Amino acid sequence: YRGSGRPVGVYLIERVMDEAARVTGLDPVEIRRRNFIAPEAFPYRTAFGTPYDSGNYARALDRVVELADYHGLRREQAEARKRGEIMGIGVAAYVESTNVLGWESGVVRVERSGKVTAITGSSPHGQGHETTFAQIIADFLGVAFEDVIVRHGDTLGAPQSVGTFGSRSAGLGGSALAQASTEVREKGRRLAAKLLEASPEDLQPVPGGFQVKGVPDKMIAWNRVGEFAHRGMGLPPGENPGLEATVFFRQDQPAFSFGTGIAVVRVDKETGHVRLERLIAVDDCGNAINPLLVEGQIVGGLAQGIGQALLEHVVYGEDGQLLAGTFMEYVMPRADDMPELILDRTVTPSPLNPLGVKGVGEGGACVAPPAIVNAVVDALSPFGVRHIDMPLTAGKIWRAIQQK
């Protein structure tokens, strides 16, 4: 299946957790809660030696249970089964290693005009990095968002870099730009002090430039500072011309995002068709720089996970001929395959980078497949079904019902 290995590992673990719940007679929510790492145990090193930076898994689980009205769903399921309906509820939790392959580069330069050029080695392919990075730089420098230009994808102008994958761009690329912005801001403060005939310690950053503390009228804008820096005449001792910084930010271990999900399904007994009614997800990627972009990543991941669980399948004939070679046969999720989505986030910042951020690129794709499969297996449990491999096509489900 397309994509990385995290969803596969999560899927196996979460199917095992549901089977363990069945064997022990525990509720699927309760068995997960009992096995979570406690918040006070972080940073936590697993039995395999992997260090987890931070987490509060129970809080995310409690929130998804609340949003879904989990206990109300179980009562609804009991009533539905009395009427002969096939309804299932599936629970899943995940952790996702992010900010992987521990470094990334960033360049920040204040031009003569006071506008800012940023160069990143983390090149986006639809995630909105230009917006995220511009927000970071604007916040750290105190400039207008629209005055920041983010350049990427040009090896001729960028320093060495690693790139975009493994949910690493905000944590590593963003932190490199944040630290570069900090260096530029501090040099800008020193140059502004020279122009204002004040001590750098007496200046504070304000929107648009620097101000002498306690003297609002004594303020200088970034365009004046930029012009002074690039002209290079009369600079303070030890200062070089120009106003830019290049930073290679390094994070020696991943930051672990996490979350939980609940899926609600109904199955048509006559056809085996699975109708995904609701998908509730609570994710935690630390501090969210742009919540709207985070939500977009989560929705896209959930859509991909729905595709994996219910639709997408590469099929070959007995003669080796590919039978699903076009999108007429290889079924990807469409708008009408999407259920009602209920989304929320908790916030557990990472201590490993100055932004406190973790990645969110694969969270939806991690939680949706096991939640959906667990829901369908739960729905079919009265028929003695214990497992069905993805994708959960109508034919598979119909045969499982008939084999009772």
N, C-alpha and C positions, 0 to 999 in steps of 0.2 A: 504494500500500500504506500502511496506517496507520503512523504513527510519523514520526520526523524523518529528516533527510538523511544522517546519519553512516553508517548501515548501507548505504545506496546507494553512497556513495563507496568504502567499504571493499570492498564486493562487486566493484565494477569493478576496483579495484586488484588484488585477490587473484585474480580470474580472469585478468587480464593476467599476473600473476606465474607462474601455472601454465602459461599458454601460452608464456611466455618460457622456463620450465624445459623444456618439450617441445622447443622450437626449438633450444635450446642443449645439450640432453642432460644438463642438471643435475638432481639430485634436488630436489624441491620444498622440502625443508627447507634444503638447501645454498644455493639461490639466494636465499632470504630472509635467511639468515645473512650472506651476502656483502653484502647491500644495507642492512643495519641501520646506523643511526647508532651509533657507538661510545659507551659510557657516559661516557668522559672528554670527549666533545665537547659535552656539555650544560653550560649552556643552549645550544641550537642554533637557528639561524635557517634556515628552509628556503628553497629557491629562490624561493618565492612570498612570502617575507617573514614567514611565520608563525613566531613564537618558540615553541619547545618547552622547557618548564621543566626536566624531568628525565626520565630513562628508562634502563632496562637491558633492552633488548629481547631480547638473546641469552640472558640468564639465564632469562627466561620461556619462550623457545623450547626451551632445553635441558631445562627442567623438564617441559614437556609431552611432549617426545620420550622422556624417562625414564619418565614415568608411563604412557605409551601402549605402551612397549616397541616403539618405531617400527620398529627393524630386525627385531625378531621378527615384527611384523605384515607386513613386506615378504616375509619368508620364508614366512609362513603364506599370503600372497596367491599366491605362486608355486606352492605346493603345491595351493592351491584351483583355480587355473587349469588345472593338469594334470588335475584331476578334472572339468573342464568347468564349474566354478562361476564365477559372476560376482561378484567381490569387489573393492571399491575403498577406497582410503585417501585422505583429503583433508586438506590442511593450510591454515591461514589465520592471519594475524596482523592486528592492528588497532591504531590509535591513535584516541582519542576526546577531543575537546575538551570540558572540563567547567569548572564554576565560571564560566559564561558571563554576559555582561552585568553586569559587574564590581562590583556592590555589593548589600548586603542589610542590613536593620536588625534590631536585637535590644534588648530591654529586660530587665533583671534587677533584681528588687526583693526585699530581705529584709524580711519582715513583722515586726510586733511579736512574733509567736510564735516567730520564728527560722526559720519555714518560708519557702520561696522561690517567688515567682511570676515566671515568664518569659513574655515576649510576643515572638512571632516573626512576621515578615512572610512567612515561607516556610511555606505551608500544605500539609500532607501529603495525599496521596490513596492511602494504603496502604503507604507505604514505612517507617513506623515512626519518623517524625521526633520524636514526643514522647519516645520512649525514648532516641534518640540525643542529643537536646538536653539531656534531664535528666541523662544520664551526663556530658556535657561540664560542665554547671554544677556538678553534685555534685563532680566532680574538682577544679575550679578553686576552689570555695569550701570544700571539705572538709565538706560536709553529706551527710546520707543521701539516697540516690537517691529514696526514697519521699517525702521532704520537698520535692521540687521539682514544681511544677505548671506545665505548659507550655500556654499559650493561643495559639490561632492562628485565622486565618480571620475575624477581627472587625475591620473597618476602623475601627469606632468607638473601639476601644481600642489599636490598633496604630499605630506611626508609619508614615511613608511606606515603601513596600516595593516589591519587584519581583515576587516570587512563586516558584513551583515549576515548573521545567522546565530542560532542558539540564544535568541532573546537577549542580546548583548549590547544593543546600540545605546539605549538610554543610560544604562548603568556605566558602561565603559566609555563610549563615545561622548555621552553627555557629561560625564565627570571630567574627561579631558578638556572639554570646552569650558566647563565651570572653573577648573583650575587655571586655565589660560586666561579666562576673563578676570579672575582674581589678580593674577600677576599684572595684567594690563591696567586694572583699576588702581592697584597700588602705585604703579609707575605714574599713571595719570594724576594721582593725588600729589605725588612729589612735584610733578611739573606744574600743577595748578597752584601749589604752595609758592613756587617761584614767581608765578605771574601775580599772585595776590599778595606777595610779600608777607607771607605767614609761614608758620611752622606746619609741616605735614600732619603732625599730631593734632593740630587745631582745626583741621579740615574734616568734614564728613561728607560722604556721598549723598547726593540728593537726586531726584529725577532730573535728568538732563545734564548733570555735571557735579560740581563740588561747591560747598558753602562753608564759610567760616562759622564754627559752632557759635550759636547764640547771636549771630549777626546776619539775619536773612538777606539783607541788601548786598552783602559782600559774597557774591556768587559768580562762578565762571562756568561756561558751558563746554561740552565736549568738543565742539567745533573749534573753539579757541585753543583748547589743549592740544587737539590733533594738529592744528596748523603750527603751533609752537614746536611740537615734537618733530614734525616732518621738515620744518625749516632748518632745525638743527643748530640754530645760532643762539648763544646765550643760555644753553642748557645748564642745569646744576652740575657741579663736579661729579664725575663718575657715570653720568648718564649718556647713553648713546642716542643718536637720532633715531626717529621712528617710534612707533607705539604698537608693538605686537608681541605675542608670546606663542611659543610652540611647546606643547605639553604631551608627554606620553604617560597616560594614566595607567597604573598597574593595580590589579586586584588579584591576589594570589589564589583565591578560592572562589567558587561560584556562590551566588546568592540564591536562595531557594524560595521561589514563589509557591503559593499553595491555594487550595480552594476546595469547595464541595459543590455537589450538584444533586438534584432530585428530578427524576423523569417520571411522568405519568402517561401511561399508554392504555389503549383499549384495542382488543383484538377481535376481528370479525370471525366468528366460528365457522361460517360457511365458506369463506374465501381465504382465511389466513392473513388477511391484510392487517398490518399494524398501523394504527393511527396514534401518532405522538401528539398528545393533547397539550402538555405543558412541559417546560424545561426551566427549572429554577437554578440559578448558579450564583454563588458568592465567591469572589476571587480576592486574593490579597497579593498585590505586587509592590508592597511598600508604599512610598509616597508617589502619587500620580501627578506627573507634570501637567498633562492635559487629559482630564477625565473623559472627554468625548472621544479622543483617539484610543484611549484604553478600552472604552466600551466597543469601539469599532473592531479592535483586535479580538475581543472576547466573542462578539457576535460572529465574526468570520470563523473563528476556531470552532464555535459550536456548530455552525453550518457544515464545516468540514467533518466534524465528528458525527453529525447526523448522517452525512453521506456514507461514511465508513460503516456505521452501524446498520443502516437500512437499505442502502442502494448500490454502492459502488462495488463492482466485481469484474475482474479480468477473467474472461472465460475462453478456453481453447476447446476445439473439437477433438474427436478421437484421432484425427489425422494431423493434429498439431496446428490447425488453422485457427488464427485469432478470430473469435466470434464477437468481440466487443471492441472493435477497432475505431469506432466513431462515436460521437455523442448521441447518435440514435440508439446505440446498443449499450454503451457504457453510461449508466444513469448517474448524473450528478444532481445534488439537491437544487431545487428551484424554489421560487418564492412561496409557492403553494405547498411545499413540503415543510416549511418552517412552522413550528408551533408557536403558541404564546410563550414569549420569553420574559422571565422575571429576573432581573439582574441587580446585584448589589456588590459592594466591596467592603472589606475591612482593611485597616491600615496597620501594618507591622513593619516599620522602616528597617532597612538593612544597615548594620553598623559598618559595612565594608567599603562604602563609598560616600563622598560628601553630600550626595543628593538623597541618600537613603532609599534608592530605587532598586527594584528588581524587575526582571523582564516579565512580559505577559503574552508573548507571541503564541504559545502553544497550550495555554491553560484550557481554553474551550475544547480543543481537540483532544486533550487528556481526559477531561471529565465526562464528555458526552457519550462516547461509546460504552464504557462500563455502566453508566447510569441507565442508558437505554436498554442494554442487554439484560442488566439486572432486573429492570422493570418487566421486560417481556418474560423472562424466566419466572419471575414472581407471579405474573398473570397466568402462566401455564402450569404453575405448581400443582393445582388440583388435578391435572392430567398426568402427573408423575414426571413432568419434564424437569431435568436438572441443569441442562446446558444446551445451547444451540450456537453454532459458530456463525460469526458475521459473514456476509450481510444477512440480515433477517428478512429474507424475501418471503412473499406470501406463500410460495410453494413449500418452502421449508417449514413454515409455521403450520400450514394446513396438514402436512404429513405428520408432524409431531402430535397434533391434536388427534388425528385419526388412529395413531398407534396406541392410544390409551387401552 
